[in-house]
Amino acid sequence: MKMTDLQGSAGAQAPQADVALSHEQLALLCADLREQNALLTARIRQLEEEICRDTLTPLFNRRYFEQAVAGSIAHCQRYQSRAVLLFLDVDDLKGINDTFGHAAGDEALCTIAHVLTANVRSTDIVARIGGDEFALLLGAISESDVDLKVAQLTAGIAACQVGFGEGAASLSATFGHAFINPDDRADKVLARADSQMYRSKRSRTVCR
């Protein structure tokens, strides 16, 4: 074989090798991009979850809850369905903090959060919307079922105690509720449930 033929054959193989190498590099690059995209997606979901959650309990926060109420109002408007907002205030949380310390107060809030989530459906929304204030959004529920649910949650909370050392304190909470109207606003529903809760708290205080 002539030298020129050998040189021509080697020259033809070189571009093929370059193409194969480029395909391999491209495949590695695509795999790396997919991995980076998966990590970025997971991080975005984590940040979204953190934004929506209360900093102490595993519950949703007020911001997310108000968005959920707005969505429920829209659903009620479209499908003529019914939903209710429960509002509850922990009784004498300040007394628990003063007697046993703020760690006991935090334990009380987390305990109540557990009772609430354990006694509602997975489709219901439970949130801590203030220091000692919680709210629940329950869909497809009647007036009589609301009363039963409040009684169930009240009993569940009353069965719990918190404290350190030899002392312990029983927990209790006062509830109020408001049904969602098709033309409602989230803040109005919260205000109605809050007002009913305070009426219940005042009437209970008077009866003692």
N, CA, C and O of each residue as an XYZ file, in Angstrom:
832
protein
N       0.868     -1.205      0.000
C       0.000      0.000      0.000
C       0.891      1.238      0.000
O       1.924      1.287      0.668
N       0.477      2.195     -0.740
C       1.255      3.426     -0.831
C       1.089      4.262      0.441
O       0.084      4.179      1.147
N       2.116      5.064      0.696
C       2.090      5.957      1.865
C       0.915      6.911      1.798
O       0.314      7.222      2.826
N       0.585      7.367      0.639
C      -0.528      8.321      0.504
C      -1.849      7.683      0.850
O      -2.747      8.342      1.373
N      -1.977      6.357      0.552
C      -3.210      5.655      0.899
C      -3.350      5.528      2.421
O      -4.439      5.714      2.964
N      -2.232      5.207      3.113
C      -2.263      5.112      4.571
C      -2.632      6.434      5.218
O      -3.398      6.484      6.180
N      -2.073      7.498      4.670
C      -2.379      8.822      5.227
C      -3.847      9.177      5.024
O      -4.470      9.799      5.885
N      -4.394      8.774      3.874
C      -5.806      9.075      3.606
C      -6.719      8.300      4.516
O      -7.737      8.820      4.974
N      -6.356      7.015      4.794
C      -7.174      6.195      5.691
C      -7.160      6.739      7.109
O      -8.203      6.796      7.760
N      -5.995      7.138      7.592
C      -5.893      7.707      8.935
C      -6.675      9.006      9.053
O      -7.285      9.287     10.084
N      -6.649      9.788      7.993
C      -7.373     11.059      8.008
C      -8.869     10.856      8.047
O      -9.590     11.675      8.618
N      -9.359      9.761      7.438
C     -10.794      9.498      7.435
C     -11.267      9.020      8.797
O     -12.395      9.305      9.200
N     -10.390      8.276      9.528
C     -10.772      7.766     10.834
C     -10.810      8.860     11.906
O     -11.592      8.781     12.853
N      -9.971      9.863     11.752
C      -9.894     10.924     12.762
C     -11.209     11.663     12.962
O     -11.621     11.840     14.108
N     -11.896     12.108     11.898
C     -13.188     12.795     12.107
C     -14.225     11.893     12.761
O     -15.025     12.354     13.575
N     -14.216     10.567     12.400
C     -15.172      9.645     13.018
C     -14.938      9.548     14.517
O     -15.888      9.529     15.300
N     -13.674      9.487     14.916
C     -13.354      9.439     16.346
C     -13.799     10.710     17.046
O     -14.294     10.664     18.172
N     -13.622     11.851     16.379
C     -14.055     13.120     16.972
C     -15.568     13.149     17.171
O     -16.057     13.643     18.187
N     -16.313     12.612     16.187
C     -17.777     12.589     16.286
C     -18.220     11.707     17.441
O     -19.111     12.091     18.199
N     -17.616     10.527     17.593
C     -17.957      9.616     18.676
C     -17.672     10.251     20.022
O     -18.460     10.111     20.957
N     -16.556     10.945     20.129
C     -16.207     11.617     21.375
C     -17.197     12.734     21.685
O     -17.569     12.931     22.842
N     -17.620     13.456     20.670
C     -18.578     14.541     20.876
C     -19.915     13.996     21.368
O     -20.540     14.597     22.242
N     -20.363     12.861     20.817
C     -21.619     12.253     21.263
C     -21.532     11.824     22.717
O     -22.483     11.986     23.482
N     -20.378     11.271     23.095
C     -20.186     10.836     24.466
C     -20.198     12.031     25.423
O     -20.801     11.974     26.495
N     -19.535     13.095     25.027
C     -19.517     14.304     25.857
C     -20.916     14.903     25.978
O     -21.308     15.375     27.046
N     -21.668     14.880     24.868
C     -23.028     15.416     24.885
C     -23.922     14.604     25.813
O     -24.736     15.172     26.541
N     -23.780     13.276     25.794
C     -24.574     12.410     26.668
C     -24.255     12.686     28.133
O     -25.155     12.747     28.970
N     -22.959     12.855     28.440
C     -22.567     13.165     29.814
C     -23.120     14.520     30.251
O     -23.565     14.686     31.387
N     -23.084     15.486     29.329
C     -23.600     16.824     29.636
C     -25.099     16.782     29.896
O     -25.593     17.419     30.827
N     -25.826     16.026     29.063
C     -27.278     15.910     29.248
C     -27.606     15.240     30.582
O     -28.531     15.663     31.275
N     -26.860     14.204     30.944
C     -27.077     13.529     32.217
C     -26.815     14.469     33.382
O     -27.555     14.460     34.366
N     -25.776     15.275     33.280
C     -25.461     16.236     34.331
C     -26.544     17.295     34.458
O     -26.905     17.690     35.566
N     -27.064     17.754     33.327
C     -28.129     18.761     33.348
C     -29.404     18.193     33.977
O     -30.091     18.881     34.733
N     -29.715     16.921     33.656
C     -30.896     16.297     34.260
C     -30.750     16.191     35.772
O     -31.706     16.425     36.511
N     -29.564     15.841     36.226
C     -29.318     15.730     37.667
C     -29.438     17.087     38.347
O     -30.044     17.206     39.411
N     -28.852     18.116     37.720
C     -28.929     19.458     38.283
C     -30.371     19.965     38.319
O     -30.777     20.635     39.268
N     -31.141     19.639     37.277
C     -32.537     20.058     37.222
C     -33.354     19.375     38.309
O     -34.222     19.995     38.923
N     -33.072     18.087     38.549
C     -33.782     17.359     39.605
C     -33.464     17.955     40.972
O     -34.357     18.100     41.807
N     -32.201     18.302     41.208
C     -31.816     18.914     42.479
C     -32.474     20.280     42.649
O     -32.928     20.622     43.740
N     -32.525     21.057     41.571
C     -33.140     22.387     41.631
C     -34.634     22.279     41.901
O     -35.181     23.051     42.688
N     -35.298     21.325     41.253
C     -36.729     21.122     41.464
C     -37.014     20.738     42.908
O     -37.953     21.244     43.523
N     -36.194     19.838     43.444
C     -36.370     19.416     44.837
C     -36.167     20.585     45.789
O     -36.890     20.714     46.776
N     -35.191     21.434     45.501
C     -34.923     22.589     46.363
C     -36.070     23.595     46.302
O     -36.434     24.184     47.320
N     -36.634     23.793     45.124
C     -37.767     24.707     44.981
C     -38.961     24.205     45.784
O     -39.638     24.981     46.458
N     -39.213     22.896     45.704
C     -40.314     22.320     46.477
C     -40.075     22.471     47.970
O     -41.005     22.739     48.730
N     -38.826     22.297     48.388
C     -38.490     22.448     49.801
C     -38.733     23.879     50.262
O     -39.282     24.099     51.341
N     -38.327     24.852     49.451
C     -38.528     26.255     49.803
C     -40.013     26.599     49.834
O     -40.466     27.323     50.721
N     -40.774     26.081     48.866
C     -42.212     26.328     48.853
C     -42.863     25.753     50.103
O     -43.757     26.370     50.683
N     -42.415     24.571     50.518
C     -42.944     23.935     51.725
C     -42.607     24.772     52.955
O     -43.447     24.947     53.838
N     -41.384     25.288     53.017
C     -40.975     26.096     54.165
C     -41.772     27.395     54.235
O     -42.125     27.853     55.321
N     -42.054     27.983     53.082
C     -42.815     29.230     53.044
C     -44.238     29.011     53.541
O     -44.831     29.904     54.147
N     -44.787     27.823     53.286
C     -46.180     27.541     53.624
C     -46.368     27.039     55.053
O     -47.500     26.979     55.532
N     -45.284     26.676     55.745
C     -45.399     26.010     57.029
C     -45.112     26.930     58.199
O     -44.340     27.884     58.095
N     -45.756     26.618     59.318
C     -45.496     27.298     60.583
C     -44.094     26.941     61.071
O     -43.618     25.832     60.830
N     -43.436     27.868     61.750
C     -42.053     27.635     62.167
C     -41.939     26.711     63.373
O     -40.871     26.145     63.608
N     -43.019     26.543     64.150
C     -42.968     25.694     65.341
C     -43.641     24.347     65.126
O     -43.039     23.299     65.358
N     -44.869     24.382     64.688
C     -45.640     23.149     64.503
C     -45.503     22.668     63.057
O     -44.984     23.391     62.207
N     -45.970     21.441     62.778
C     -45.931     20.962     61.389
C     -47.095     21.467     60.542
O     -47.288     21.005     59.418
N     -47.866     22.406     61.068
C     -49.061     22.883     60.381
C     -48.734     23.933     59.327
O     -47.624     24.463     59.272
N     -49.738     24.219     58.486
C     -49.617     25.333     57.549
C     -49.652     26.655     58.320
O     -50.097     26.701     59.467
N     -49.178     27.729     57.678
C     -49.205     29.044     58.313
C     -50.397     29.866     57.809
O     -51.176     29.409     56.973
N     -50.519     31.076     58.332
C     -51.675     31.915     58.002
C     -51.710     32.261     56.521
O     -52.779     32.275     55.910
N     -50.559     32.538     55.947
C     -50.514     32.899     54.530
C     -51.121     31.787     53.662
O     -51.971     32.042     52.809
N     -50.674     30.571     53.894
C     -51.195     29.457     53.099
C     -52.680     29.248     53.382
O     -53.459     28.982     52.466
N     -53.071     29.369     54.654
C     -54.461     29.117     55.029
C     -55.401     30.101     54.338
O     -56.453     29.701     53.840
N     -55.042     31.358     54.301
C     -55.890     32.349     53.651
C     -56.018     32.061     52.153
O     -57.079     32.275     51.568
N     -54.940     31.579     51.534
C     -55.019     31.182     50.127
C     -55.953     29.991     49.949
O     -56.703     29.914     48.975
N     -55.896     29.056     50.912
C     -56.778     27.887     50.846
C     -58.238     28.294     51.011
O     -59.112     27.749     50.337
N     -58.509     29.244     51.896
C     -59.875     29.734     52.082
C     -60.371     30.405     50.806
O     -61.514     30.194     50.401
N     -59.524     31.211     50.171
C     -59.897     31.855     48.913
C     -60.227     30.809     47.853
O     -61.183     30.970     47.095
N     -59.435     29.738     47.799
C     -59.712     28.659     46.858
C     -61.017     27.954     47.176
O     -61.750     27.563     46.267
N     -61.314     27.788     48.458
C     -62.566     27.155     48.863
C     -63.766     28.026     48.509
O     -64.814     27.511     48.123
N     -63.620     29.326     48.637
C     -64.699     30.248     48.246
C     -64.999     30.103     46.765
O     -66.160     30.035     46.364
N     -63.952     30.057     45.954
C     -64.126     29.886     44.510
C     -64.806     28.556     44.195
O     -65.648     28.481     43.300
N     -64.440     27.513     44.931
C     -65.048     26.192     44.731
C     -66.531     26.223     45.099
O     -67.363     25.646     44.399
N     -66.853     26.898     46.197
C     -68.252     27.022     46.614
C     -69.066     27.790     45.585
O     -70.220     27.454     45.319
N     -68.463     28.821     45.007
C     -69.142     29.606     43.977
C     -69.443     28.752     42.751
O     -70.534     28.829     42.187
N     -68.483     27.949     42.345
C     -68.617     27.192     41.100
C     -69.520     25.981     41.242
O     -70.317     25.689     40.350
N     -69.400     25.269     42.367
C     -70.112     24.000     42.508
C     -71.245     24.045     43.529
O     -71.866     23.022     43.815
N     -71.515     25.231     44.079
C     -72.560     25.372     45.093
C     -72.349     24.380     46.243
O     -73.299     23.797     46.763
N     -71.097     24.209     46.618
C     -70.749     23.304     47.710
C     -70.686     24.074     49.031
O     -70.922     25.282     49.076
N     -70.364     23.353     50.094
C     -70.363     23.974     51.413
C     -69.070     23.634     52.138
O     -68.587     22.504     52.068
N     -68.518     24.611     52.828
C     -67.316     24.405     53.642
C     -67.430     25.281     54.883
O     -68.173     26.262     54.902
N     -66.688     24.914     55.912
C     -66.740     25.668     57.158
C     -65.327     25.947     57.647
O     -64.413     25.148     57.442
N     -65.167     27.076     58.287
C     -63.900     27.452     58.899
C     -64.052     27.377     60.409
O     -64.923     28.029     60.984
N     -63.206     26.584     61.049
C     -63.161     26.525     62.510
C     -61.998     27.363     63.010
O     -60.892     27.296     62.474
N     -62.258     28.144     64.033
C     -61.234     28.998     64.637
C     -61.144     28.620     66.109
O     -62.169     28.519     66.784
N     -59.938     28.411     66.610
C     -59.819     28.080     68.033
C     -58.676     28.838     68.681
O     -57.645     29.113     68.068
N     -58.901     29.162     69.934
C     -57.926     29.877     70.754
C     -57.591     29.005     71.953
O     -58.489     28.520     72.641
N     -56.305     28.802     72.205
C     -55.877     27.987     73.341
C     -56.152     28.754     74.627
O     -55.793     29.926     74.748
N     -56.781     28.097     75.575
C     -57.118     28.749     76.842
C     -55.892     28.842     77.745
O     -55.210     27.848     77.996
N     -55.625     30.051     78.227
C     -54.599     30.304     79.249
C     -53.218     29.751     78.878
O     -52.545     29.137     79.705
N     -52.814     29.972     77.654
C     -51.451     29.574     77.274
C     -50.420     30.402     78.042
O     -49.331     29.916     78.347
N     -50.766     31.651     78.353
C     -49.853     32.498     79.124
C     -49.596     31.885     80.508
O     -48.470     31.924     81.003
N     -50.633     31.325     81.127
C     -50.463     30.697     82.425
C     -49.506     29.510     82.368
O     -48.714     29.294     83.286
N     -49.587     28.740     81.277
C     -48.666     27.610     81.110
C     -47.242     28.120     80.945
O     -46.310     27.577     81.538
N     -47.073     29.170     80.138
C     -45.741     29.752     79.952
C     -45.174     30.282     81.261
O     -44.005     30.065     81.580
N     -46.025     30.984     82.020
C     -45.559     31.586     83.277
C     -45.231     30.534     84.340
O     -44.310     30.712     85.137
N     -45.997     29.434     84.342
C     -45.816     28.414     85.376
C     -44.695     27.434     85.035
O     -43.873     27.105     85.890
N     -44.664     26.975     83.803
C     -43.732     25.904     83.428
C     -42.634     26.345     82.468
O     -41.691     25.597     82.210
N     -42.760     27.564     81.937
C     -41.763     28.041     80.991
C     -42.248     27.939     79.546
O     -43.218     27.244     79.245
N     -41.553     28.645     78.668
C     -41.981     28.713     77.271
C     -41.819     27.382     76.542
O     -42.514     27.130     75.558
N     -40.921     26.538     77.008
C     -40.786     25.215     76.384
C     -42.080     24.421     76.559
O     -42.500     23.704     75.651
N     -42.710     24.553     77.732
C     -43.992     23.888     77.970
C     -45.077     24.494     77.093
O     -45.943     23.782     76.583
N     -45.028     25.815     76.919
C     -45.986     26.465     76.030
C     -45.853     25.969     74.602
O     -46.855     25.728     73.929
N     -44.608     25.812     74.133
C     -44.376     25.278     72.788
C     -44.872     23.842     72.677
O     -45.437     23.441     71.659
N     -44.649     23.069     73.750
C     -45.126     21.686     73.768
C     -46.647     21.646     73.683
O     -47.215     20.786     73.010
N     -47.306     22.583     74.371
C     -48.766     22.646     74.334
C     -49.258     22.913     72.918
O     -50.207     22.276     72.460
N     -48.624     23.842     72.226
C     -49.020     24.169     70.857
C     -48.816     22.983     69.918
O     -49.671     22.694     69.081
N     -47.685     22.299     70.059
C     -47.405     21.137     69.206
C     -48.368     19.991     69.512
O     -48.780     19.259     68.612
N     -48.723     19.844     70.792
C     -49.672     18.793     71.177
C     -51.039     19.055     70.563
O     -51.677     18.140     70.042
N     -51.484     20.301     70.625
C     -52.773     20.657     70.039
C     -52.740     20.478     68.521
O     -53.713     20.016     67.925
N     -51.630     20.843     67.907
C     -51.484     20.649     66.455
C     -51.655     19.176     66.093
O     -52.285     18.844     65.089
N     -51.089     18.300     66.917
C     -51.207     16.860     66.667
C     -52.648     16.391     66.808
O     -53.131     15.611     65.987
N     -53.338     16.859     67.843
C     -54.737     16.483     68.048
C     -55.588     16.914     66.855
O     -56.433     16.152     66.386
N     -55.372     18.110     66.374
C     -56.166     18.628     65.257
C     -55.952     17.805     63.995
O     -56.916     17.397     63.346
N     -54.694     17.560     63.645
C     -54.408     16.829     62.398
C     -54.846     15.366     62.494
O     -55.192     14.756     61.482
N     -54.834     14.804     63.705
C     -55.214     13.396     63.872
C     -56.717     13.185     63.787
O     -57.173     12.048     63.666
N     -57.493     14.258     63.849
C     -58.945     14.126     63.898
C     -59.667     14.790     62.732
O     -60.863     15.070     62.822
N     -58.958     15.041     61.646
C     -59.589     15.572     60.438
C     -59.175     14.719     59.242
O     -58.277     13.883     59.343
N     -59.839     14.940     58.112
C     -59.518     14.204     56.895
C     -58.248     14.759     56.251
O     -57.840     15.888     56.523
N     -57.638     13.952     55.402
C     -56.410     14.387     54.723
C     -56.668     15.558     53.785
O     -55.745     16.303     53.457
N     -57.905     15.727     53.352
C     -58.245     16.835     52.457
C     -58.531     18.138     53.204
O     -58.606     19.201     52.588
N     -58.690     18.061     54.526
C     -58.936     19.272     55.320
C     -57.623     20.013     55.566
O     -56.546     19.418     55.531
N     -57.725     21.303     55.810
C     -56.546     22.156     56.026
C     -56.498     22.591     57.481
O     -57.480     23.104     58.018
N     -55.355     22.385     58.112
C     -55.153     22.804     59.509
C     -53.967     23.763     59.545
O     -52.924     23.495     58.947
N     -54.132     24.877     60.244
C     -53.077     25.891     60.267
C     -52.968     26.532     61.641
O     -53.939     26.614     62.393
N     -51.771     26.978     61.942
C     -51.563     27.851     63.098
C     -51.455     29.266     62.528
O     -50.538     29.567     61.764
N     -52.390     30.121     62.903
C     -52.452     31.435     62.275
C     -52.003     32.560     63.199
O     -51.948     33.717     62.783
N     -51.683     32.235     64.445
C     -51.188     33.235     65.378
C     -50.483     32.551     66.523
O     -50.231     31.347     66.470
N     -50.161     33.303     67.557
C     -49.449     32.735     68.683
C     -50.145     31.537     69.293
O     -49.567     30.452     69.355
N     -51.391     31.716     69.750
C     -52.148     30.619     70.355
C     -53.450     30.377     69.591
O     -54.424     29.875     70.153
N     -53.459     30.735     68.318
C     -54.662     30.621     67.495
C     -54.436     29.637     66.342
O     -53.411     29.660     65.661
N     -55.434     28.777     66.157
C     -55.410     27.787     65.084
C     -56.686     27.926     64.259
O     -57.680     28.488     64.718
N     -56.640     27.411     63.051
C     -57.825     27.427     62.198
C     -57.846     26.172     61.344
O     -56.804     25.643     60.959
N     -59.062     25.702     61.053
C     -59.250     24.529     60.219
C     -60.240     24.855     59.113
O     -61.199     25.595     59.330
N     -60.013     24.313     57.946
C     -60.916     24.467     56.809
C     -61.433     23.082     56.451
O     -60.684     22.222     55.988
N     -62.736     22.881     56.676
C     -63.356     21.572     56.467
C     -64.366     21.673     55.339
O     -65.242     22.538     55.359
N     -64.248     20.804     54.369
C     -65.160     20.832     53.229
C     -66.282     19.820     53.374
O     -66.169     18.848     54.121
N     -67.376     20.063     52.645
C     -68.507     19.123     52.570
C     -68.948     18.662     53.954
O     -68.841     17.483     54.290
N     -69.440     19.595     54.744
C     -69.819     19.274     56.127
C     -71.101     20.021     56.491
O     -71.308     21.157     56.066
N     -71.955     19.376     57.279
C     -73.225     19.972     57.696
C     -73.071     20.667     59.049
O     -72.050     20.522     59.722
N     -74.096     21.419     59.431
C     -74.077     22.131     60.714
C     -73.978     21.153     61.876
O     -73.226     21.380     62.823
N     -74.743     20.058     61.801
C     -74.698     19.082     62.892
C     -73.337     18.396     62.971
O     -72.846     18.100     64.061
N     -72.731     18.144     61.809
C     -71.408     17.526     61.801
C     -70.345     18.477     62.353
O     -69.367     18.035     62.957
N     -70.534     19.773     62.149
C     -69.606     20.759     62.713
C     -69.630     20.681     64.233
O     -68.581     20.671     64.876
N     -70.833     20.627     64.805
C     -70.950     20.538     66.269
C     -70.279     19.266     66.794
O     -69.606     19.299     67.824
N     -70.460     18.153     66.090
C     -69.821     16.904     66.500
C     -68.305     16.996     66.405
O     -67.586     16.500     67.272
N     -67.829     17.639     65.340
C     -66.383     17.769     65.156
C     -65.774     18.666     66.227
O     -64.704     18.361     66.754
N     -66.436     19.758     66.552
C     -65.941     20.642     67.611
C     -65.898     19.897     68.938
O     -64.934     20.025     69.694
N     -66.937     19.119     69.225
C     -66.964     18.348     70.470
C     -65.827     17.325     70.496
O     -65.191     17.125     71.531
N     -65.578     16.685     69.367
C     -64.502     15.702     69.282
C     -63.140     16.350     69.507
O     -62.319     15.824     70.259
N     -62.899     17.474     68.868
C     -61.617     18.165     69.012
C     -61.444     18.728     70.422
O     -60.349     18.682     70.985
N     -62.518     19.253     70.983
C     -62.450     19.785     72.345
C     -62.081     18.686     73.332
O     -61.246     18.891     74.214
N     -62.700     17.521     73.184
C     -62.408     16.397     74.079
C     -60.979     15.895     73.880
O     -60.296     15.542     74.842
N     -60.535     15.867     72.618
C     -59.174     15.407     72.342
C     -58.120     16.307     72.961
O     -57.117     15.831     73.491
N     -58.353     17.606     72.891
C     -57.418     18.556     73.501
C     -57.455     18.465     75.019
O     -56.413     18.507     75.672
N     -58.667     18.338     75.588
C     -58.814     18.280     77.048
C     -58.170     17.032     77.642
O     -57.854     17.004     78.831
N     -57.975     16.004     76.825
C     -57.372     14.764     77.320
C     -55.850     14.860     77.417
O     -55.197     13.935     77.902
N     -55.288     15.975     76.958
C     -53.825     16.131     76.937
C     -53.339     16.989     78.106
O     -54.052     17.863     78.598
N     -52.126     16.718     78.527
C     -51.470     17.502     79.572
C     -50.039     17.817     79.152
O     -49.407     17.061     78.415
N     -49.549     18.942     79.637
C     -48.149     19.294     79.421
C     -47.563     19.782     80.738
O     -48.297     20.221     81.623
N     -46.264     19.706     80.868
C     -45.605     20.189     82.063
C     -44.263     19.525     82.238
O     -43.921     18.595     81.508
N     -43.499     19.999     83.206
C     -42.186     19.453     83.492
C     -42.063     19.171     84.982
O     -42.685     19.844     85.804
N     -41.256     18.171     85.324
C     -41.086     17.839     86.727
C     -42.352     17.263     87.308
O     -43.001     16.424     86.682
N     -42.707     17.697     88.485
C     -43.869     17.157     89.184
C     -45.172     17.849     88.769
O     -46.258     17.344     89.054
N     -45.072     18.983     88.110
C     -46.275     19.723     87.750
C     -46.733     19.421     86.344
O     -45.929     19.080     85.477
N     -48.028     19.549     86.121
C     -48.605     19.341     84.790
C     -49.865     20.182     84.670
O     -50.538     20.470     85.660
N     -50.167     20.563     83.455
C     -51.356     21.374     83.211
C     -52.189     20.741     82.118
O     -51.661     20.302     81.097
N     -53.502     20.696     82.337
C     -54.416     20.211     81.304
C     -54.607     21.293     80.249
O     -54.486     22.485     80.532
N     -54.902     20.864     79.047
C     -55.096     21.802     77.944
C     -56.574     21.951     77.629
O     -57.363     21.029     77.832
N     -56.930     23.106     77.137
C     -58.292     23.339     76.655
C     -58.251     24.436     75.609
O     -57.291     25.202     75.526
N     -59.304     24.500     74.814
C     -59.380     25.508     73.753
C     -60.835     25.880     73.523
O     -61.740     25.084     73.776
N     -61.047     27.084     73.047
C     -62.388     27.568     72.730
C     -62.526     27.701     71.223
O     -61.647     28.243     70.554
N     -63.643     27.200     70.693
C     -63.861     27.168     69.241
C     -64.918     28.169     68.798
O     -65.815     28.542     69.554
N     -64.779     28.583     67.561
C     -65.823     29.314     66.860
C     -65.821     28.821     65.425
O     -64.822     28.267     64.965
N     -66.931     29.013     64.705
C     -66.940     28.561     63.307
C     -67.773     29.501     62.457
O     -68.604     30.259     62.957
N     -67.527     29.429     61.154
C     -68.286     30.226     60.192
C     -68.353     29.461     58.878
O     -67.331     29.008     58.364
N     -69.559     29.320     58.336
C     -69.702     28.696     57.028
C     -69.306     29.694     55.935
O     -69.516     30.900     56.060
N     -68.743     29.166     54.891
C     -68.266     30.003     53.785
C     -69.417     30.291     52.827
O     -70.115     29.375     52.392
N     -69.609     31.560     52.503
C     -70.610     31.984     51.532
C     -69.957     32.168     50.163
O     -68.766     32.471     50.089
N     -70.718     31.991     49.072
C     -70.125     32.105     47.738
C     -69.491     33.466     47.443
O     -68.557     33.560     46.647
N     -70.001     34.520     48.086
C     -69.475     35.864     47.823
C     -68.539     36.338     48.931
O     -68.323     37.540     49.080
N     -67.982     35.415     49.707
C     -67.155     35.741     50.861
C     -65.761     36.198     50.455
O     -65.352     36.118     49.296
N     -65.049     36.687     51.483
C     -63.602     36.920     51.391
C     -62.962     36.196     52.562
O     -63.584     36.022     53.610
N     -61.710     35.774     52.379
C     -61.035     34.984     53.409
C     -61.004     35.723     54.746
O     -61.253     35.119     55.790
N     -60.702     37.018     54.725
C     -60.606     37.765     55.977
C     -61.961     37.886     56.672
O     -62.027     37.909     57.901
N     -63.041     37.963     55.894
C     -64.376     38.056     56.485
C     -64.770     36.749     57.174
O     -65.351     36.763     58.259
N     -64.450     35.622     56.534
C     -64.778     34.328     57.141
C     -64.014     34.154     58.455
O     -64.579     33.731     59.464
N     -62.734     34.484     58.425
C     -61.929     34.408     59.647
C     -62.494     35.303     60.744
O     -62.550     34.909     61.909
N     -62.913     36.509     60.366
C     -63.444     37.448     61.354
C     -64.728     36.925     61.983
O     -64.929     37.082     63.187
N     -65.604     36.304     61.189
C     -66.859     35.773     61.740
C     -66.591     34.608     62.704
O     -67.187     34.528     63.778
N     -65.690     33.717     62.303
C     -65.351     32.587     63.179
C     -64.671     33.074     64.452
O     -64.922     32.553     65.538
N     -63.814     34.071     64.311
C     -63.122     34.654     65.467
C     -64.129     35.291     66.427
O     -64.023     35.123     67.642
N     -65.094     36.012     65.887
C     -66.106     36.665     66.731
C     -66.932     35.638     67.492
O     -67.233     35.827     68.671
N     -67.298     34.546     66.817
C     -68.075     33.516     67.504
C     -67.257     32.851     68.605
O     -67.779     32.518     69.668
N     -65.963     32.663     68.333
C     -65.098     32.062     69.344
C     -65.045     32.938     70.588
O     -65.130     32.426     71.704
N     -64.905     34.252     70.415
C     -64.827     35.143     71.568
C     -66.159     35.225     72.308
O     -66.173     35.392     73.527
N     -67.273     35.110     71.596
C     -68.575     35.069     72.278
C     -68.675     33.819     73.141
O     -69.182     33.867     74.262
N     -68.193     32.706     72.617
C     -68.201     31.461     73.395
C     -67.302     31.568     74.619
O     -67.637     31.079     75.697
N     -66.153     32.217     74.434
C     -65.214     32.365     75.552
C     -65.798     33.265     76.635
O     -65.664     32.983     77.825
N     -66.447     34.350     76.215
C     -67.050     35.258     77.189
C     -68.203     34.598     77.936
O     -68.326     34.746     79.151
N     -69.040     33.875     77.213
C     -70.189     33.224     77.847
C     -69.737     32.151     78.812
O     -70.365     31.945     79.851
N     -68.656     31.465     78.484
C     -68.146     30.436     79.371
C     -67.560     31.048     80.628
O     -67.677     30.478     81.713
N     -66.928     32.212     80.489
C     -66.366     32.918     81.642
C     -67.460     33.406     82.593
O     -67.316     33.336     83.814
N     -68.562     33.903     82.009
C     -69.689     34.411     82.805
C     -70.332     33.273     83.600
O     -70.763     33.467     84.736
N     -70.391     32.079     82.988
C     -71.071     30.946     83.637
C     -70.274     30.360     84.791
O     -70.829     29.623     85.606
N     -68.991     30.669     84.881
C     -68.177     30.096     85.946
C     -68.473     30.747     87.304
O     -67.869     30.377     88.311
